[in-house]
Amino acid sequence: MISTIVPGIAAVFLAVHLATVLLALWQMSRRPGGGVIPRDARITLLRPICGRDAFDAETLGSSFAQDWPAYDVILCVPSDTDPAVALARELIAANPQVPARLLTGQERITGNPKLDNLWKGWAAATGEYVCMTDSNLLLPPDYLSTLAACWGPRTGLVSSPARGERPDGFAGRLECAFLNGNQGRLQLAAGALGRGFAQGKSLFWNKAMLDAAGGLAPLGKWLAEDVASTRLTRASGREVTLTPRLYAQPIGRRTFRQVWDRQLRWSRVRRDGFPAIFAGEIANGAALPAALLAITAPLWLIPFLVLWFGAEWLLCRRAGWPHGAADMAAAVVRDALLPVLWAATFLKRSITWRGNAMEAPVRGAPTP
């Protein structure tokens, strides 16, 4: 009996996995369908910087090569002594064709260090639309144009997860496997179903609309601004619209500890923000059905794994994500780690971001 039931359970897992792959492929094939933002609307590109990363010159430099006709750039740094200040000034001086400013200083306002860093930039932004974009995202020239084109009549926020590229070493490939074949796939599938979730890498807002909802302050009510952004947008009766493609985050070299800590932080953010959805993450990945097959129906195990990771390989290949043999081996390791990561999330609720300890806010507390 068990040898008959378990393959059926595994088949259900596989069918859901294949469905998410197909939905992700469909989402990537869609053309932006909003187009309600006129080309003469002004956009402010707001980028928080804290410390130096290996690809900063390239990623921040891409801010100044956008094809949107009217935009300006505000770079926000928490301190005059931050190592990124010199680079920010160099980039602004080297690109006089783009109106740009560097704003420094930070006050503890929301409890979220990134939002506190952006606070001064949001107040200074003159654009009708404001795009909050992380410093480690590499922007193609049509980045702002694509975000604007995705804004439809029911949109309250346009967002996009990041895709990992240019990994150096197996730990870097593991990071890409988490970002791409797992998180990216699931987010694109949700977007295809009209249930997109905001991702803090790219948050494209109508400034007046968010100001009417309280500005940046409500985004500090949860551990991460992307959770708060999703909840705020849905509560307003509007949608989080995802772009058809993911934007590149160069990964470079990582240690396994860095990958683990980052994934654990994001896992705790999801647990805090969407506990009902997070409860189902124990079933995320191939580990659980593969373990059941290995125990009760081992003859089905190899075909199951070939179909599972073959579908992911196809998705990664079609999307242009890393998909070599080492990348797929990293995907296997990732799925083996997912149940362990899920369990470790319950050890505590706080997270650490760039050296800043962050406790889960108490819901119902007054907003600053």
PECORDA-V359832 format. One line per field, one symbol per residue. burial: 1 if it has 24 or more other C-alpha atoms within 12 Angstrom, else 0. A space follows every 10 residues. Layout:
burial=???
This chain:
burial=0000011011 1011001111 1111111100 0001001000 1111111111 1110111111 1111110101 1111111100 0001101110 1100000111 1111110001 1111111111 1111111111 1111111111 0011111111 1100111111 1111111001 1111111111 1111111111 1100011111 1111111001 0000111111 1111111111 1110000111 1111111111 1111000011 0111111111 1111000100 1111111111 1110001001 1001101111 1111110010 1110001111 1111111111 1100100011 1110000111 10000000
